[in-house]
């Protein structure tokens, strides 16, 4: 069986490594340190991305820019889960208006990450 691939887009190397360690047992994991590199992997990478964990505040291209580009490119089949320490009502509203499927506040619980990624991929299949 082919493993599903999760793309982690976060400028914090520590957060990328923590998330990768949480998910590696169940998924193939790709990482990117900013939205630009993450979008390169989505659009031109050599593997199919099944779910994206996306930080909002990053240099070069932030999470909101990534969400807008995914929407503009009509890429709706990849569920995006926002991971951020800033869970303001404005951020929540804005991310869900761009069709993000979930919002997880930092610091996060490893079990929550696993469950939410699994649910996002499962719900994607049912669309």
N, C-alpha and C positions, 0 to 999 in steps of 0.2 A: 504494500500500500504506500502511495506517495504521501509524504508528510506535507502538511500545510505550511505555508511560509508567512511569518509575521515580520513586518518591517517596523523597526523602532527608529523614530526620528526625534532626536533630542541632542541639544548641544552639550549636555553634561555627560562626560565620559563615564563617570561613576554611575549615573542613572542608566545609561545604555548597558553597562556591564551587569548591573543588578537585574534589570529587566531580562536581559539575555539569559542570565543564569536561572531565572525563574521559569523561562519558557523553553529552554533547550531540550529538556527531557521529552517534551511532547511535540515540538515544532522545529522546523528549520527557521533560523533567525538571520535576518539581514539588518544592518544598522547604517545610519547616516547621521552626521553631526549637524546638519542644517536642512532646511526645507528644500533648497536647491538640489543638493545631493540626493535627498530622498526622492524628489520628483524624477530625477534622472533614473533612479532604480525602478520607479513605477513605469515610466514611459519607455525606457530603453534597456532595462535590466534583462538578464538572461534567465530569470525565474518569475513565475506568476506569483504575485503578492495576494494573499488571502485576507489579510487584516493589517491595519496600520495603527501603531501606538504613536501618537503625535503630541509633542510638547507645543505649547503656544508661543512662548517667548524665546526666540533664537535669533542669532545674527544672520545676515545675508537674506534669508527668506524665512519669515516666521510661520507659525502654525496657521494663522488666518489666511496668509498668502497661499499656503498649500491647499487649504480647504477651498479657496476661491478657484485655484487652478484646476483642482480635481473636478469642481462643478463646471467650469468653463470647457474642460476637455471631455465633459459628459462621462466621467468615470464614476459611476454610481454603484458599481458592483463590488467595490472594495470597502468593507466597513471600516470606519475610522473611529478610534477611541481616543479621546483627548486625555492627556495626563498633564495636570498643571497644579501648581500651588495656589493659583489665583482663581478661586471658584466664585467670582463675583456674579451677580445676576446678569450683568451685561455680557460677560464672557460666556456664560451658559446659554443665554439667548442667541448670541451671535454664532456660537459653534453649532447649535442645533438648527439654526436657520440655514447653515451650509450642509445639513444632512449628516452630521456626526451622529453615531449611534449610541455613544456613551461618553461620560465625563467622569474621570477618576481623579480625586484630589491627592496630591502629594502631601505627606508621605503615604505611601500605599501599602496595603497588606498583600504579600505574595499570593495568598489563596484568592483574594479578590481579583487580582490580575489574571490568574489562570481561569477562573470562572467566567469573567467578563469576556475574555478573548474567545473561549470556547463557545459561549452563547452568541457572540457576534458572528462567528464563522458558521455556527449551526443555523442561525436566523438568515444568513446570506443564502444558504442552500434552499431555503423555503420560499424565497422571493420569486 
